[in-house]
Amino acid sequence: MFKVIQRSVRPASLSLLTFKVYASQKKESPHKTSLKVNELSLYSVPEGQSKYVEEPRTQLEESISHLRQYCEPYTSWCQETYSQTEPKMQSLVQWGLDSYEYLQNAPPGFLPRLGVIGFAGVVGLLLARGSKIKKLVYPPSFMGLAASLYYPQQAIIFAQVSGEKLYDWGLRGYIVIEDLWKENFQKPGNVKNSPGNK
């Protein structure tokens, strides 16, 4: 600790002392000749002897160049697709990790409810034999019915939101069909609707 204090005090004590500085007369030094950059051996460049000559491309280099030009649209498409799907895949992985964490620390009674909901989906799949439409409709319907028994508030909210979306999709479909009907069948000069074409 003494050395630290001594070093920190010494410059402060020296700043209190006064010194006289005498300037000496400039002695003339012998005139040195300055060298140019080209005269230095490190920077010596041969004068006019270097010439750039491009080597001819070999057959291997030509084929690799053609292959790269051929594959360029596909690689750019793959890069664009990867850049678009990367955030979605990261969110999907994060959702999977969160689900796994939730199932590891599930609240009491959750796993039996999940088993009943899954069993309802299997029953719906067994009842939907023979028809592809039934296989698409029955399992989700049975699972939704079983889930609504355990979670009635969430089922009501889900039904309201999905009902509004279905109504919106139906209204859009009705508008599109109405526009197509007006364009194709209600034109004044249309051959199909003219009275003389019967």
N, C-alpha and C positions, 0 to 999 in steps of 0.2 A: 504494500500500500504506500510505502514511503516513496518508491520510485515513481509511481503514478503522480503523486502530489508534487514531487520535485520537478518532473517534466512539465507539468501544467503550470507551475509557478515561475519557472525560469523565463519563458518568453514574456510573461507579464512584467517581470522585474527588469528585463533588458529594454523594454519599451520606455522605461522611465529615464534611461541614460541618454545623454546627448553625444553625438559624434561629429567631428569635423571631417569633411571629405575635401581633399584637394585634387583638383583636376590636373593631370600631367599634360605636357605638351605633346602633340601628336607627332610621332616619329614617322618620317616618310619611309615607307617600305618600297622595296624595288618593284617596279611596274611588272605585273604579271600579265601575260597575254591570255586572253580568254579563249576557250576552246568551243568550237561549234558542236552541236549534237551529233552531226554526221562524223566528226573526227573521233569521237569516243569509240572504243573498240566494242563496247556492249551494244551500241546501236548501229554498227556498221551494216549497211545494206548493199548487196551487190547491185551495180548499176545496170539496169536494162537487160539483165540476163534471164530473169525469171519471167515465165509466160505461163498463163493458166491454160491447160489443155484438158478438156473434159474427156474422161475415158469412155469408150463405147460401152453401152449396157450389155450385160450378158443375157443369155436366154433365160436363165433363172430369174434375174431381176425383172425382165420383161413380163414373164408369166406371173410373178408376184404382183407386179403393178396392175396387170389386167384383172387378177383375182380381187385385189383391193377395190378397184373401181366397180367391179361387178357386185361385190358384197356391201358396198357403202350404203345403198338405200336400206338394206335389211338391218345392218348394224345401227343406223340412225333410228329406224323404227323400233328396234329392241331397246335402245337407250331411252326413247320417249316413253315407251310402254313401261319400262322399269321406273322412270321418274314419276309416272302417274300412279303406278300401283304401290310404290314403296310406302307412302304415308298410310294407305289403306291396310297394307299388310302389317305395318307397325301397330296401328290401332287394333287390328284383329288379334295380334299377339298379346298386346297389353290387355285386351278384354279377356283372353284366355287365361292369362296370369292372374288377373283379378278374380275371375270365376274360380280358379283353382284355390286361390287364397280364401275366398268366401266359403267354398266347400270344406276346406280344412278346418275352418272355425265356424261351422254352420250353427245357427241358433237351434235350440232344442225343438224337435218336432218337424224340422224342415225336411230331413231325409225321408221320413215315412210319407210325408205329403208328396215329395218328388216321386217316390215309388208308386203311389196311387195314380198320379197324373200320367206317368209313363205306362202303367198297366192299362189305363183307359185308352191310350194311343194304340197299344197292341191289340186290344179288343176291337177298336175301330178298324184296324188293319185286317183282322180276321173276318169281320163282318162285311168288308168291302171286296170280297172275292168276285172275280169275273168282270169287273168294270174298272177301267182306268180312271174314270171320273170319280167313282166312289172311293178309290184309293187315294185320290187327292183331297176329297172332302171329308170323309169319315174320321180318319185319325186326328186331324187338327180340331175337328168339331168336338170329338169325345174328350180330347186333352183340354180344350178350352172350357168345356162343361165341368170337368173335374177340377180345374184350376179355379173356376169361378165359385165353387163350393168352399174352397179354402181361403180365397182372397176376393171377397165380394166387392170391396171398394175399388180395387185395381181393375176388376172386371167391368165395373160400371164406367170408369174413366176410359178404359180401352174401347168399350162398346160405343161411347159417345164420339171419341176421336175417329174410330174406324167408320162409324155411321156417317159422320161429316165428310170423310174422304170418299166413301162410296157415293154419296149424294153428289159431290163435286165431280167425280168421274162420270157418273150417269148424265149429269147436266152437260158436260163437255161433249160426251158422245152424242147426245140429242142434238146439240148445236151443229156438230159436224154432219150428222145424217140429214138434218134439215137443210143445210147449205148444199149438200150433194143433191138432194131431191129437187131443190129450186133450180140448180144449174142444169140438171139433166132432163127433167120432166115438165117443167113449167115455163119453158121458153115459148114466146109467141109463134115463132116460125118452125117449131119442132115437128117433124114428120109423124112422130108417134101419136101426138095429141090432135093432129088436124082432123076435122070432121069428114073430109072427103076421102080419107084413107081407109074407110071401113069396108 
